[in-house]
Amino acid sequence: MAVPHQTPGSDSPDSSVLPNIARIRNFWLNGSRHNDDDREMAQRIELCGPHIPYLVRAQRSLVRRQVRHLFASGITQFLDLGSGLPECDYVHHVVQALDPECRVAYVDFDASLEADSKELVADADNTAFVVADCRDVDGVLGHPEVRAVFDPSRPFAVLMTELLLHVPDEADPAGLVASYVDAMPSGSYLAISHFGEDDQVLEGFQIFEGLRFGRFPAVNLRSREQVGKLFDGLDLVAPGVVPVPLWHPEPDDEVLRNPSEVRMYTGLARKN
Ligand SMILES: C[S@@+](CC[C@H](N)C(=O)[O-])C[C@H]1O[C@@H](n2cnc3c(N)ncnc32)[C@H](O)[C@@H]1O
């Protein structure tokens, strides 16, 4: 299941005014960084899959639960890859409420998000947003603004929340994951969440692609088993790879009637 691959680039028409997936997600999260084009596109996508905004909110609650779990496990450094716009209960909001000394680096390769994202983290200490391609592992871990907040020789958590759906099989998502795992010291963690085979999600992305001058990267939906394989060699935290609403649910989470049928999978694992 894939739509054609296109990487955001400076040759696109003014990308700040085109509908943008990170700004559409920000709209569904009740954030402040979206424009008329984003909202119109969001409504079109909702026509394909009325549950899609719920999925985006469910992922945000998941990240909140996972970073709290990580903090309780002793992790104080977080690398959020393919972060989108760091507003609305993002990693630094959650962990720095627990301990302001926690370190957070956000990475996204969409340069049109840079001004907003840097403004959103401007008042937060120990937090950076950098524009970089996650596929360049050394470039990300060695980036001066990442290094200013982050010490990769100490255990850290890598978060891939809907990043790998943009990495087609031929680009070797497992290899990308393995490169980050190799770079992590023992005691580090990896969290992945990933859309599964949901026709309405696929249709929503295809509409987005079609109406948006073909500027959107490839979308690759993966099964629970495929997501599970990405954790090979790591120690999965219980309950393993499960539908997102079932990963350590909390009483204040928004719930759908059949959470076990949500086709969006997650896991959190430790490197020994
Ligand atoms: C579906 S959004 C998810 C945003 C965010 N993680 C969340 O949970 O709302 C995927 C994000 O990954 C970014 N992205 C895709 N491929 C990337 C890459 N190779 N390097 C860095 N960012 C990437 C996109 O620009 C987009 O902002």
The ligand as an ORCA input file, in Angstrom:
! r2SCAN-3c Opt
* xyz 0 1
  C       2.469     12.207      9.976
  S       3.485     13.521     10.551
  C       3.672     13.100     12.254
  C       4.001     14.302     13.089
  C       4.201     14.021     14.575
  N       5.192     13.006     14.844
  C       2.898     13.699     15.292
  O       2.850     12.736     16.027
  O       1.926     14.435     15.105
  C       5.066     13.025      9.896
  C       6.130     14.089     10.015
  O       7.376     13.469      9.652
  C       8.124     14.368      8.855
  N       9.065     13.554      8.069
  C       8.777     12.639      7.120
  N       9.910     12.085      6.646
  C      10.943     12.669      7.322
  C      12.359     12.526      7.290
  N      12.950     11.678      6.454
  N      13.106     13.270      8.130
  C      12.519     14.150      8.986
  N      11.180     14.340      9.060
  C      10.406     13.605      8.247
  C       7.069     15.113      8.033
  O       7.575     16.352      7.561
  C       5.935     15.275      9.056
  O       6.022     16.480      9.781
*
